[in-house]
Amino acid sequence: MLCTAFNAVGFNWLASPAVTELEMVVMDWFAQMLKLPKSFMFSDTGGGVIQGTTSEAILCTLIAARDRALECIGVDNIGKLVVYGSDQTHSTYTKACKLAGIVPSNIRSVPTKIDNFFTLSPELLKKTIEADVADGLVPLYVCATVGTTSTTAVDPVEAIASVAKDYGIWVHVDAAYGGSACICPEFRHYLNGVEQIDSLSLSPHKWLLSYLDCCCLWVKNPGLLVKALSTNPEYLKNKASESQSVVDYKDWQVGTGRRFKALRLWLIFRSYGVANLQSHIRSDVRMAKMFEGFIKLDPRFEIVVPRRFSLVCFRLNPGWSDLQKVERLNRKLLEWLNSTGRVYMTHTIVGGVYMLRFAVGATLTEERHVIAAWKLIREGTDLLLKEENVFCCER
Amino acid sequence: MLCTAFNAVGFNWLASPAVTELEMVVMDWFAQMLKLPKSFMFSDTGGGVIQGTTSEAILCTLIAARDRALECIGVDNIGKLVVYGSDQTHSTYTKACKLAGIVPSNIRSVPTKIDNFFTLSPELLKKTIEADVADGLVPLYVCATVGTTSTTAVDPVEAIASVAKDYGIWVHVDAAYGGSACICPEFRHYLNGVEQIDSLSLSPHKWLLSYLDCCCLWVKNPGLLVKALSTNPEYLKNKASESQSVVDYKDWQVGTGRRFKALRLWLIFRSYGVANLQSHIRSDVRMAKMFEGFIKLDPRFEIVVPRRFSLVCFRLNPGWSDLQKVERLNRKLLEWLNSTGRVYMTHTIVGGVYMLRFAVGATLTEERHVIAAWKLIREGTDLLLKEENVFCCER
């Protein structure tokens, strides 16, 4: 609310030095909390910036990578650039690539499998890249995800970065949701290999007690971002900017105007402290684990993919062999659950499997809510299965 | 503040019907206040959306125009697309064009002259387009401005649209600042010709009592926007979206997540009412006029370009013929004024002329502040001219 009321317009340092400098401070603090390598911090040669959403973070870094590549191969060859992700990469990735002028047919969506829990396979990525290179195309950018939207799968960052290195590909890690957990030592390993990547984005508005829109982006080489995104109109010229001793965040983002978003993170970090933020993450994970336990104890249900964070992907399957019938049953269950107005769940389909998504994440969620949700799910299940039986008998 | 606290994530209608539906209502209200043609309203076949900043509004419409064109000429011909603006178009326009993959050498910046008050000349635009067509290039998009950043110049929308029509060029009007004044009948003529354009953006955070970031964008053909920007991941699929009877605003913008921004405009419109908003605009203009009067009465000063809204562009010129000396004097004056901490002004250089910019626009500005600023300007001027004389005599 403070951030809204200030209405500071910190497009460049001069317009509001505090807006810029506090952002630099909190982004370095946050990098320390995540144990990111120094190379992503202002205290070294990197730096961070608060974007609106992951879409913007990806778009900005993609443009930086694109312009670096076009400088070598010429702007006329934009049609040769190829970008990579998995079929689980967020839908906004494809959109950002299209926005940046990447030819749609050059946006590779590497298929994932349930065997490796819907993560991007480095081997398959390598094969795809090799085929493109053989075709005379230019590999540009790969987006790895720590906590995919559908099932919170975690791509193997280190192995992907190793593959990409050989081709000079820009590696971005989208840790919008899962990244927040990495402030806890027991989850930090999901970011292993981060020292080899070019950029990382993480949205505290998803799981770190911030409000929309707050997406943190760190880059190793801010110079590339600034080169691709800078503007220099006369009315914004000033001694501080010209001395190159300050950061003008307008050159790190799509738009010009920007709010005092750092204030939010500053308040969150200062008022909770790292230990309390870790507790918040652990408490959500504990509740998700509890729910997972309930599911595992009821033989009518199954966990479709292993739980990583605080999302449980499950389905009702009373041992039926007709999988279309199973899907219909789960669709009915979801509709029934949401129609009660007492819970709200969503679904996804991954690897052809329709599943329900139980997400713990709202600030006020307590164990009793999880227990109530589980009771409701059983109630709905009993009802639906009874109907099915009646229907079967009638038939 | 309410908007912040809600943390509604209205990416699609289902996620929060109120977020979407209130936005549709206020955008139609606002269109009515501006006397926009029906074709820009949801009540007809158009519609509006709240973006973050003008940069995003331009980027989204540019992508819609680009993809429509590429469908005809093929994606490999992206290098042939040409976009147009004047040398006074906002710097973010060039940036948005680069983001969208327009080849930098195809971004035309038509030069303006002081003779026509730094507005985009339709004749020159036509000549530029004709030359491009003769070169086998494809004219794509033109951005006209109602209230340029440097001097609040107003491009002739109607004449520009007439030129563009013959080539099927998408016409966007950036009325970020000047557009707000058009809710007053005496300023509405600046939007004449709007019925011929494709899209219009206006940022109430500049001059209509809203906070950052709030940029209103209206389009005549939302289908083109949706076609270029839609995503359709499984986890967001729902009956309402599939029935195509609702608006999913995620397909009208760069990112996926979005806040309850409509609430701000709703509160502004409902709590002030049109008449009070008009008074607010008129009061700022009256104060700027008063300042303009002060300048005109002091022979040491000159108004460089005619005032259109609430910005006065002036310079100190004690009849010196050495224009570099005049520029140095004005630079010194600006530095002195801002160093007092009692006012804050900026400068610009247009048509080679260095000028100071006196902007009335802060909510709490009253006549007495304008009078105090003018006194301060005279104080600085007296001081500087005295120094100059001493310096001259010493020499």
Interface residues (C-beta under 8 A of the other chain):
Chain A: M1 C3 T4 A5 N7 V9 G52 T53 T54 S55 E56 L59 I63 D67 V75 D76 I78 G79 H90 S91 T92 T94 K95 A96 K98 L99 A100 G101 I102 V103 P104 S105 T149 S150 H205 Y211 L212 D213 A228 L229 T231 N232 P233 E234 Y235 L236 V254 G255 T256 G257 R258 R259 T346 H347 T348 I349 V350 R357
Chain B: M1 C3 T4 A5 N7 V9 G52 T53 T54 S55 E56 L59 I63 D67 V75 D76 I78 G79 H90 S91 T92 T94 K95 A96 K98 L99 A100 G101 I102 V103 P104 S105 T149 S150 H205 Y211 L212 D213 A228 L229 T231 N232 P233 E234 Y235 L236 V254 G255 T256 G257 R258 R259 T346 H347 T348 I349 V350 R357
